[in-house]
Amino acid sequence: QVQLVESGGGLVQPGGSLRLSCAASGSIFSINAMGWYRQAPGKQRESVATITSGGSTNYADSVKGRFTISRDNANYTVYLQMDSLKPEDTAVYHCHIDGRVWYGNFLHTLDAWGQGTLVTVSS
């Protein structure tokens, strides 16, 4: 079993910053891509930023230059530094990881989502 624990959400004024963290634990063999997704009220979930095991990153156009994704491979943790936040960044942010996990003596595909952390940008 693998668990993802997210933290760092909250209320911030426009122009402010927040840092989200997502730590994975369990019988993890390897993690490939890690990413952050968000879902605003009444909207579909969208990709915000992803990072591969090699460190290659990809960002949604709406957050380029303001958000930075990073990862700590030794601790199975992914971060999202969010600067210059705007009201339209308000959403529930979910982390996602994929890779391989041990089930007994066998490796299975890992595809896990965090429970979500609320980010509210408002004055």
Chimera marker file (.cmm) of the C-alpha trace (Angstrom):
<marker_set name="trace">
<marker id="1" x="0.000" y="0.000" z="0.000" r="1" g="1" b="0" radius="0.5"/>
<marker id="2" x="1.148" y="3.531" z="-0.749" r="1" g="1" b="0" radius="0.5"/>
<marker id="3" x="-0.022" y="6.690" z="0.948" r="1" g="1" b="0" radius="0.5"/>
<marker id="4" x="0.389" y="10.275" z="-0.185" r="1" g="1" b="0" radius="0.5"/>
<marker id="5" x="0.250" y="13.018" z="2.418" r="1" g="1" b="0" radius="0.5"/>
<marker id="6" x="-0.113" y="16.581" z="1.195" r="1" g="1" b="0" radius="0.5"/>
<marker id="7" x="0.441" y="19.773" z="3.135" r="1" g="1" b="0" radius="0.5"/>
<marker id="8" x="0.947" y="23.479" z="2.642" r="1" g="1" b="0" radius="0.5"/>
<marker id="9" x="-2.397" y="24.725" z="1.398" r="1" g="1" b="0" radius="0.5"/>
<marker id="10" x="-4.224" y="27.663" z="2.893" r="1" g="1" b="0" radius="0.5"/>
<marker id="11" x="-5.472" y="31.193" z="2.409" r="1" g="1" b="0" radius="0.5"/>
<marker id="12" x="-3.147" y="33.734" z="0.830" r="1" g="1" b="0" radius="0.5"/>
<marker id="13" x="-3.567" y="37.213" z="-0.604" r="1" g="1" b="0" radius="0.5"/>
<marker id="14" x="-3.055" y="37.887" z="-4.306" r="1" g="1" b="0" radius="0.5"/>
<marker id="15" x="0.640" y="38.202" z="-5.040" r="1" g="1" b="0" radius="0.5"/>
<marker id="16" x="1.553" y="35.956" z="-2.144" r="1" g="1" b="0" radius="0.5"/>
<marker id="17" x="3.314" y="32.603" z="-2.040" r="1" g="1" b="0" radius="0.5"/>
<marker id="18" x="2.659" y="29.092" z="-0.819" r="1" g="1" b="0" radius="0.5"/>
<marker id="19" x="4.665" y="25.880" z="-0.923" r="1" g="1" b="0" radius="0.5"/>
<marker id="20" x="2.881" y="22.570" z="-1.256" r="1" g="1" b="0" radius="0.5"/>
<marker id="21" x="4.457" y="19.277" z="-0.249" r="1" g="1" b="0" radius="0.5"/>
<marker id="22" x="3.439" y="15.710" z="-0.996" r="1" g="1" b="0" radius="0.5"/>
<marker id="23" x="5.216" y="12.809" z="0.675" r="1" g="1" b="0" radius="0.5"/>
<marker id="24" x="4.738" y="9.222" z="-0.440" r="1" g="1" b="0" radius="0.5"/>
<marker id="25" x="5.254" y="6.251" z="1.821" r="1" g="1" b="0" radius="0.5"/>
<marker id="26" x="4.791" y="2.492" z="1.624" r="1" g="1" b="0" radius="0.5"/>
<marker id="27" x="6.263" y="-0.383" z="-0.335" r="1" g="1" b="0" radius="0.5"/>
<marker id="28" x="7.599" y="1.764" z="-3.138" r="1" g="1" b="0" radius="0.5"/>
<marker id="29" x="10.063" y="0.260" z="-5.566" r="1" g="1" b="0" radius="0.5"/>
<marker id="30" x="10.448" y="3.265" z="-7.832" r="1" g="1" b="0" radius="0.5"/>
<marker id="31" x="8.711" y="6.509" z="-8.769" r="1" g="1" b="0" radius="0.5"/>
<marker id="32" x="8.692" y="7.808" z="-12.308" r="1" g="1" b="0" radius="0.5"/>
<marker id="33" x="6.696" y="10.985" z="-12.845" r="1" g="1" b="0" radius="0.5"/>
<marker id="34" x="5.384" y="13.143" z="-10.018" r="1" g="1" b="0" radius="0.5"/>
<marker id="35" x="2.959" y="15.962" z="-10.546" r="1" g="1" b="0" radius="0.5"/>
<marker id="36" x="0.462" y="18.453" z="-9.259" r="1" g="1" b="0" radius="0.5"/>
<marker id="37" x="-3.070" y="18.843" z="-10.554" r="1" g="1" b="0" radius="0.5"/>
<marker id="38" x="-5.832" y="21.187" z="-9.500" r="1" g="1" b="0" radius="0.5"/>
<marker id="39" x="-9.572" y="21.366" z="-9.647" r="1" g="1" b="0" radius="0.5"/>
<marker id="40" x="-11.438" y="24.609" z="-9.202" r="1" g="1" b="0" radius="0.5"/>
<marker id="41" x="-15.150" y="24.675" z="-8.319" r="1" g="1" b="0" radius="0.5"/>
<marker id="42" x="-17.250" y="23.784" z="-11.331" r="1" g="1" b="0" radius="0.5"/>
<marker id="43" x="-14.215" y="22.977" z="-13.470" r="1" g="1" b="0" radius="0.5"/>
<marker id="44" x="-12.416" y="19.851" z="-14.570" r="1" g="1" b="0" radius="0.5"/>
<marker id="45" x="-9.164" y="18.746" z="-13.012" r="1" g="1" b="0" radius="0.5"/>
<marker id="46" x="-6.166" y="20.130" z="-14.886" r="1" g="1" b="0" radius="0.5"/>
<marker id="47" x="-2.471" y="19.479" z="-14.869" r="1" g="1" b="0" radius="0.5"/>
<marker id="48" x="-0.427" y="22.198" z="-13.182" r="1" g="1" b="0" radius="0.5"/>
<marker id="49" x="3.124" y="20.839" z="-13.266" r="1" g="1" b="0" radius="0.5"/>
<marker id="50" x="4.908" y="17.537" z="-13.675" r="1" g="1" b="0" radius="0.5"/>
<marker id="51" x="8.464" y="16.337" z="-13.133" r="1" g="1" b="0" radius="0.5"/>
<marker id="52" x="10.096" y="13.157" z="-14.376" r="1" g="1" b="0" radius="0.5"/>
<marker id="53" x="12.546" y="10.979" z="-12.512" r="1" g="1" b="0" radius="0.5"/>
<marker id="54" x="15.286" y="12.674" z="-14.512" r="1" g="1" b="0" radius="0.5"/>
<marker id="55" x="14.174" y="16.126" z="-13.468" r="1" g="1" b="0" radius="0.5"/>
<marker id="56" x="12.472" y="17.271" z="-16.656" r="1" g="1" b="0" radius="0.5"/>
<marker id="57" x="9.582" y="19.579" z="-15.902" r="1" g="1" b="0" radius="0.5"/>
<marker id="58" x="6.408" y="20.650" z="-17.650" r="1" g="1" b="0" radius="0.5"/>
<marker id="59" x="4.070" y="23.460" z="-16.656" r="1" g="1" b="0" radius="0.5"/>
<marker id="60" x="0.626" y="24.651" z="-17.616" r="1" g="1" b="0" radius="0.5"/>
<marker id="61" x="0.844" y="27.902" z="-19.540" r="1" g="1" b="0" radius="0.5"/>
<marker id="62" x="-1.170" y="29.649" z="-16.838" r="1" g="1" b="0" radius="0.5"/>
<marker id="63" x="1.508" y="29.022" z="-14.179" r="1" g="1" b="0" radius="0.5"/>
<marker id="64" x="4.747" y="29.269" z="-16.162" r="1" g="1" b="0" radius="0.5"/>
<marker id="65" x="7.171" y="31.655" z="-14.531" r="1" g="1" b="0" radius="0.5"/>
<marker id="66" x="5.215" y="31.667" z="-11.256" r="1" g="1" b="0" radius="0.5"/>
<marker id="67" x="5.236" y="28.034" z="-10.069" r="1" g="1" b="0" radius="0.5"/>
<marker id="68" x="8.204" y="25.715" z="-9.611" r="1" g="1" b="0" radius="0.5"/>
<marker id="69" x="7.984" y="21.962" z="-9.160" r="1" g="1" b="0" radius="0.5"/>
<marker id="70" x="10.789" y="19.976" z="-7.553" r="1" g="1" b="0" radius="0.5"/>
<marker id="71" x="11.292" y="16.572" z="-6.009" r="1" g="1" b="0" radius="0.5"/>
<marker id="72" x="13.321" y="14.815" z="-3.349" r="1" g="1" b="0" radius="0.5"/>
<marker id="73" x="13.859" y="11.308" z="-4.681" r="1" g="1" b="0" radius="0.5"/>
<marker id="74" x="15.401" y="9.984" z="-1.471" r="1" g="1" b="0" radius="0.5"/>
<marker id="75" x="12.264" y="10.874" z="0.481" r="1" g="1" b="0" radius="0.5"/>
<marker id="76" x="9.659" y="10.293" z="-2.261" r="1" g="1" b="0" radius="0.5"/>
<marker id="77" x="8.503" y="13.896" z="-1.925" r="1" g="1" b="0" radius="0.5"/>
<marker id="78" x="7.350" y="16.394" z="-4.504" r="1" g="1" b="0" radius="0.5"/>
<marker id="79" x="7.020" y="20.128" z="-3.931" r="1" g="1" b="0" radius="0.5"/>
<marker id="80" x="5.210" y="22.963" z="-5.645" r="1" g="1" b="0" radius="0.5"/>
<marker id="81" x="6.460" y="26.470" z="-4.953" r="1" g="1" b="0" radius="0.5"/>
<marker id="82" x="3.724" y="28.901" z="-5.937" r="1" g="1" b="0" radius="0.5"/>
<marker id="83" x="4.614" y="32.581" z="-6.232" r="1" g="1" b="0" radius="0.5"/>
<marker id="84" x="2.692" y="35.612" z="-7.481" r="1" g="1" b="0" radius="0.5"/>
<marker id="85" x="-0.542" y="33.817" z="-6.753" r="1" g="1" b="0" radius="0.5"/>
<marker id="86" x="-3.713" y="35.001" z="-8.437" r="1" g="1" b="0" radius="0.5"/>
<marker id="87" x="-7.373" y="34.511" z="-7.471" r="1" g="1" b="0" radius="0.5"/>
<marker id="88" x="-7.739" y="32.175" z="-10.443" r="1" g="1" b="0" radius="0.5"/>
<marker id="89" x="-5.225" y="29.826" z="-8.810" r="1" g="1" b="0" radius="0.5"/>
<marker id="90" x="-7.845" y="29.026" z="-6.178" r="1" g="1" b="0" radius="0.5"/>
<marker id="91" x="-8.497" y="25.292" z="-6.295" r="1" g="1" b="0" radius="0.5"/>
<marker id="92" x="-7.983" y="21.979" z="-4.575" r="1" g="1" b="0" radius="0.5"/>
<marker id="93" x="-4.484" y="20.816" z="-5.462" r="1" g="1" b="0" radius="0.5"/>
<marker id="94" x="-3.770" y="17.090" z="-5.740" r="1" g="1" b="0" radius="0.5"/>
<marker id="95" x="-0.422" y="15.388" z="-6.126" r="1" g="1" b="0" radius="0.5"/>
<marker id="96" x="0.023" y="12.334" z="-8.317" r="1" g="1" b="0" radius="0.5"/>
<marker id="97" x="2.783" y="9.782" z="-8.659" r="1" g="1" b="0" radius="0.5"/>
<marker id="98" x="3.350" y="6.798" z="-10.899" r="1" g="1" b="0" radius="0.5"/>
<marker id="99" x="5.931" y="4.071" z="-10.708" r="1" g="1" b="0" radius="0.5"/>
<marker id="100" x="6.253" y="0.580" z="-9.301" r="1" g="1" b="0" radius="0.5"/>
<marker id="101" x="5.225" y="-0.827" z="-5.919" r="1" g="1" b="0" radius="0.5"/>
<marker id="102" x="5.833" y="-4.133" z="-4.149" r="1" g="1" b="0" radius="0.5"/>
<marker id="103" x="2.897" y="-6.427" z="-3.484" r="1" g="1" b="0" radius="0.5"/>
<marker id="104" x="4.464" y="-9.362" z="-1.707" r="1" g="1" b="0" radius="0.5"/>
<marker id="105" x="7.255" y="-10.561" z="-3.959" r="1" g="1" b="0" radius="0.5"/>
<marker id="106" x="5.826" y="-8.997" z="-7.085" r="1" g="1" b="0" radius="0.5"/>
<marker id="107" x="6.025" y="-5.547" z="-8.615" r="1" g="1" b="0" radius="0.5"/>
<marker id="108" x="2.838" y="-3.801" z="-9.624" r="1" g="1" b="0" radius="0.5"/>
<marker id="109" x="2.085" y="-0.528" z="-11.310" r="1" g="1" b="0" radius="0.5"/>
<marker id="110" x="1.798" y="2.421" z="-8.943" r="1" g="1" b="0" radius="0.5"/>
<marker id="111" x="-0.686" y="5.139" z="-9.812" r="1" g="1" b="0" radius="0.5"/>
<marker id="112" x="-1.645" y="7.144" z="-6.740" r="1" g="1" b="0" radius="0.5"/>
<marker id="113" x="-3.374" y="10.420" z="-5.920" r="1" g="1" b="0" radius="0.5"/>
<marker id="114" x="-3.198" y="12.558" z="-2.827" r="1" g="1" b="0" radius="0.5"/>
<marker id="115" x="-6.337" y="13.585" z="-0.957" r="1" g="1" b="0" radius="0.5"/>
<marker id="116" x="-6.014" y="17.206" z="-2.006" r="1" g="1" b="0" radius="0.5"/>
<marker id="117" x="-5.154" y="20.435" z="-0.265" r="1" g="1" b="0" radius="0.5"/>
<marker id="118" x="-7.174" y="23.634" z="-0.673" r="1" g="1" b="0" radius="0.5"/>
<marker id="119" x="-5.469" y="26.780" z="-1.907" r="1" g="1" b="0" radius="0.5"/>
<marker id="120" x="-7.513" y="29.962" z="-1.671" r="1" g="1" b="0" radius="0.5"/>
<marker id="121" x="-6.192" y="33.213" z="-3.119" r="1" g="1" b="0" radius="0.5"/>
<marker id="122" x="-8.265" y="36.127" z="-1.949" r="1" g="1" b="0" radius="0.5"/>
<marker id="123" x="-7.952" y="39.562" z="-0.418" r="1" g="1" b="0" radius="0.5"/>
<link id1="1" id2="2" r="1" g="1" b="0" radius="0.2"/>
<link id1="2" id2="3" r="1" g="1" b="0" radius="0.2"/>
<link id1="3" id2="4" r="1" g="1" b="0" radius="0.2"/>
<link id1="4" id2="5" r="1" g="1" b="0" radius="0.2"/>
<link id1="5" id2="6" r="1" g="1" b="0" radius="0.2"/>
<link id1="6" id2="7" r="1" g="1" b="0" radius="0.2"/>
<link id1="7" id2="8" r="1" g="1" b="0" radius="0.2"/>
<link id1="8" id2="9" r="1" g="1" b="0" radius="0.2"/>
<link id1="9" id2="10" r="1" g="1" b="0" radius="0.2"/>
<link id1="10" id2="11" r="1" g="1" b="0" radius="0.2"/>
<link id1="11" id2="12" r="1" g="1" b="0" radius="0.2"/>
<link id1="12" id2="13" r="1" g="1" b="0" radius="0.2"/>
<link id1="13" id2="14" r="1" g="1" b="0" radius="0.2"/>
<link id1="14" id2="15" r="1" g="1" b="0" radius="0.2"/>
<link id1="15" id2="16" r="1" g="1" b="0" radius="0.2"/>
<link id1="16" id2="17" r="1" g="1" b="0" radius="0.2"/>
<link id1="17" id2="18" r="1" g="1" b="0" radius="0.2"/>
<link id1="18" id2="19" r="1" g="1" b="0" radius="0.2"/>
<link id1="19" id2="20" r="1" g="1" b="0" radius="0.2"/>
<link id1="20" id2="21" r="1" g="1" b="0" radius="0.2"/>
<link id1="21" id2="22" r="1" g="1" b="0" radius="0.2"/>
<link id1="22" id2="23" r="1" g="1" b="0" radius="0.2"/>
<link id1="23" id2="24" r="1" g="1" b="0" radius="0.2"/>
<link id1="24" id2="25" r="1" g="1" b="0" radius="0.2"/>
<link id1="25" id2="26" r="1" g="1" b="0" radius="0.2"/>
<link id1="26" id2="27" r="1" g="1" b="0" radius="0.2"/>
<link id1="27" id2="28" r="1" g="1" b="0" radius="0.2"/>
<link id1="28" id2="29" r="1" g="1" b="0" radius="0.2"/>
<link id1="29" id2="30" r="1" g="1" b="0" radius="0.2"/>
<link id1="30" id2="31" r="1" g="1" b="0" radius="0.2"/>
<link id1="31" id2="32" r="1" g="1" b="0" radius="0.2"/>
<link id1="32" id2="33" r="1" g="1" b="0" radius="0.2"/>
<link id1="33" id2="34" r="1" g="1" b="0" radius="0.2"/>
<link id1="34" id2="35" r="1" g="1" b="0" radius="0.2"/>
<link id1="35" id2="36" r="1" g="1" b="0" radius="0.2"/>
<link id1="36" id2="37" r="1" g="1" b="0" radius="0.2"/>
<link id1="37" id2="38" r="1" g="1" b="0" radius="0.2"/>
<link id1="38" id2="39" r="1" g="1" b="0" radius="0.2"/>
<link id1="39" id2="40" r="1" g="1" b="0" radius="0.2"/>
<link id1="40" id2="41" r="1" g="1" b="0" radius="0.2"/>
<link id1="41" id2="42" r="1" g="1" b="0" radius="0.2"/>
<link id1="42" id2="43" r="1" g="1" b="0" radius="0.2"/>
<link id1="43" id2="44" r="1" g="1" b="0" radius="0.2"/>
<link id1="44" id2="45" r="1" g="1" b="0" radius="0.2"/>
<link id1="45" id2="46" r="1" g="1" b="0" radius="0.2"/>
<link id1="46" id2="47" r="1" g="1" b="0" radius="0.2"/>
<link id1="47" id2="48" r="1" g="1" b="0" radius="0.2"/>
<link id1="48" id2="49" r="1" g="1" b="0" radius="0.2"/>
<link id1="49" id2="50" r="1" g="1" b="0" radius="0.2"/>
<link id1="50" id2="51" r="1" g="1" b="0" radius="0.2"/>
<link id1="51" id2="52" r="1" g="1" b="0" radius="0.2"/>
<link id1="52" id2="53" r="1" g="1" b="0" radius="0.2"/>
<link id1="53" id2="54" r="1" g="1" b="0" radius="0.2"/>
<link id1="54" id2="55" r="1" g="1" b="0" radius="0.2"/>
<link id1="55" id2="56" r="1" g="1" b="0" radius="0.2"/>
<link id1="56" id2="57" r="1" g="1" b="0" radius="0.2"/>
<link id1="57" id2="58" r="1" g="1" b="0" radius="0.2"/>
<link id1="58" id2="59" r="1" g="1" b="0" radius="0.2"/>
<link id1="59" id2="60" r="1" g="1" b="0" radius="0.2"/>
<link id1="60" id2="61" r="1" g="1" b="0" radius="0.2"/>
<link id1="61" id2="62" r="1" g="1" b="0" radius="0.2"/>
<link id1="62" id2="63" r="1" g="1" b="0" radius="0.2"/>
<link id1="63" id2="64" r="1" g="1" b="0" radius="0.2"/>
<link id1="64" id2="65" r="1" g="1" b="0" radius="0.2"/>
<link id1="65" id2="66" r="1" g="1" b="0" radius="0.2"/>
<link id1="66" id2="67" r="1" g="1" b="0" radius="0.2"/>
<link id1="67" id2="68" r="1" g="1" b="0" radius="0.2"/>
<link id1="68" id2="69" r="1" g="1" b="0" radius="0.2"/>
<link id1="69" id2="70" r="1" g="1" b="0" radius="0.2"/>
<link id1="70" id2="71" r="1" g="1" b="0" radius="0.2"/>
<link id1="71" id2="72" r="1" g="1" b="0" radius="0.2"/>
<link id1="72" id2="73" r="1" g="1" b="0" radius="0.2"/>
<link id1="73" id2="74" r="1" g="1" b="0" radius="0.2"/>
<link id1="74" id2="75" r="1" g="1" b="0" radius="0.2"/>
<link id1="75" id2="76" r="1" g="1" b="0" radius="0.2"/>
<link id1="76" id2="77" r="1" g="1" b="0" radius="0.2"/>
<link id1="77" id2="78" r="1" g="1" b="0" radius="0.2"/>
<link id1="78" id2="79" r="1" g="1" b="0" radius="0.2"/>
<link id1="79" id2="80" r="1" g="1" b="0" radius="0.2"/>
<link id1="80" id2="81" r="1" g="1" b="0" radius="0.2"/>
<link id1="81" id2="82" r="1" g="1" b="0" radius="0.2"/>
<link id1="82" id2="83" r="1" g="1" b="0" radius="0.2"/>
<link id1="83" id2="84" r="1" g="1" b="0" radius="0.2"/>
<link id1="84" id2="85" r="1" g="1" b="0" radius="0.2"/>
<link id1="85" id2="86" r="1" g="1" b="0" radius="0.2"/>
<link id1="86" id2="87" r="1" g="1" b="0" radius="0.2"/>
<link id1="87" id2="88" r="1" g="1" b="0" radius="0.2"/>
<link id1="88" id2="89" r="1" g="1" b="0" radius="0.2"/>
<link id1="89" id2="90" r="1" g="1" b="0" radius="0.2"/>
<link id1="90" id2="91" r="1" g="1" b="0" radius="0.2"/>
<link id1="91" id2="92" r="1" g="1" b="0" radius="0.2"/>
<link id1="92" id2="93" r="1" g="1" b="0" radius="0.2"/>
<link id1="93" id2="94" r="1" g="1" b="0" radius="0.2"/>
<link id1="94" id2="95" r="1" g="1" b="0" radius="0.2"/>
<link id1="95" id2="96" r="1" g="1" b="0" radius="0.2"/>
<link id1="96" id2="97" r="1" g="1" b="0" radius="0.2"/>
<link id1="97" id2="98" r="1" g="1" b="0" radius="0.2"/>
<link id1="98" id2="99" r="1" g="1" b="0" radius="0.2"/>
<link id1="99" id2="100" r="1" g="1" b="0" radius="0.2"/>
<link id1="100" id2="101" r="1" g="1" b="0" radius="0.2"/>
<link id1="101" id2="102" r="1" g="1" b="0" radius="0.2"/>
<link id1="102" id2="103" r="1" g="1" b="0" radius="0.2"/>
<link id1="103" id2="104" r="1" g="1" b="0" radius="0.2"/>
<link id1="104" id2="105" r="1" g="1" b="0" radius="0.2"/>
<link id1="105" id2="106" r="1" g="1" b="0" radius="0.2"/>
<link id1="106" id2="107" r="1" g="1" b="0" radius="0.2"/>
<link id1="107" id2="108" r="1" g="1" b="0" radius="0.2"/>
<link id1="108" id2="109" r="1" g="1" b="0" radius="0.2"/>
<link id1="109" id2="110" r="1" g="1" b="0" radius="0.2"/>
<link id1="110" id2="111" r="1" g="1" b="0" radius="0.2"/>
<link id1="111" id2="112" r="1" g="1" b="0" radius="0.2"/>
<link id1="112" id2="113" r="1" g="1" b="0" radius="0.2"/>
<link id1="113" id2="114" r="1" g="1" b="0" radius="0.2"/>
<link id1="114" id2="115" r="1" g="1" b="0" radius="0.2"/>
<link id1="115" id2="116" r="1" g="1" b="0" radius="0.2"/>
<link id1="116" id2="117" r="1" g="1" b="0" radius="0.2"/>
<link id1="117" id2="118" r="1" g="1" b="0" radius="0.2"/>
<link id1="118" id2="119" r="1" g="1" b="0" radius="0.2"/>
<link id1="119" id2="120" r="1" g="1" b="0" radius="0.2"/>
<link id1="120" id2="121" r="1" g="1" b="0" radius="0.2"/>
<link id1="121" id2="122" r="1" g="1" b="0" radius="0.2"/>
<link id1="122" id2="123" r="1" g="1" b="0" radius="0.2"/>
</marker_set>
